[in-house]
């Protein structure tokens, strides 16, 4: 697993910018960007600082299995797997539409 790719995924998942992470860690935006691009590999101490800002453990940073999923996420995954291929495509299409909606529009009618 590439640390930069994992960091980019986690930032996107948390809707957090590299600049915000920089502010939370006192690391320069340039250094954060170099980690994300795979040009720099952070020390364990620096990675622990990043994990603290992301509100996660080092173990969770490297974990990509179901152990990091909430009960609701596991239920969603199980339910998705029971759908037909056509139903799965419909769900994915709906999720793509929702993910493009502005965060403040979610839940509003």
N, C-alpha and C positions, 0 to 999 in steps of 0.2 A: 504494500500500500504506500502510495506517495503522500507524504505529510502535507504538501501544498494542496493537492487535490482534495484531501480529507478536510483541510481547513476551509477551503472554498465551499465545499458542500455544507459544512456546519454553519458557516456565515450565512449562506443562502437560506438554509433551513430556519435560522433564527432571525432572518431578515435584518441582519447586522452588516454594516459596511466595514471595510478594512480600516477606514478612518476612525470609526467608532471603537473598533477593537484597539487601534493604536492609542486612542485617548484612555481607554480602560486599563491599558497595560504599561503606558509610558514608553512603549517601543515606537520607533519612528514609522510613519506610514510607508516609507520606502522599504524599510526592513520587513514589515508585514507583507508588502507586495512581493518582495523577493522570495519570501517563504512560499507564498501562494503560487508563484511561478516556478518553484522548484530550484531556484538559483541559490538559495541558502537553506541550510538545515539547522533548525534551532537546537540549542543545548537543551538538556532535560529540564534544567531550571527555567529556561525561557518558555518551553512548552508547558510547564506546570503553571506559569504565570498566564499564559494564553488560556489554558483550561479553566483556571479560576475565573477569568473574565467571561468565559463562555458558560460558566456555572456547571462544570462537569469535571469528572476525574480523569486522570491520565488513562486509566483503564478504559473508560468509556470513549475517550478520543480514538483509541485504536480498535474498539469493538464495533463491528458492523453487523452483528447477528441480532437475533430477536431479543436478546437480553436488554437491549437499549430501547425496546418498544414498550409503550404503555399498554395497559390492558385494553383500552379502547382501540389502539392501533392494531393490536393482535386480533381483536374481534373483527375489525374492518378487513384485515387481510384474510382471515378465515372465511368471512362472508363473501369476499371477492372471489376467492377460489371456488366457491360453490356455484357461481354464476356461469351461464353459457358464454361461449366466446363472444357472441353478439352483445350480450348484456355487459360483459367486461369492456368491450369497445365503447359502449354508451357511457359507462362510468368514467372511463379515461377521458372521453371527449368532454364530459361535464367538468371534470377536474381541471382540464386545460383551460376551460372558460373561466372557472372560478379563480384559478391561480393568476389569471391576467387582470382580475378585478382589483381595483384599489383596495387596500386593507380596510379603510373606513366604510366601504360599500358592503362588506360581508355582513349579512344578517339584516340589512335594511331593505325595505320594500318600496 
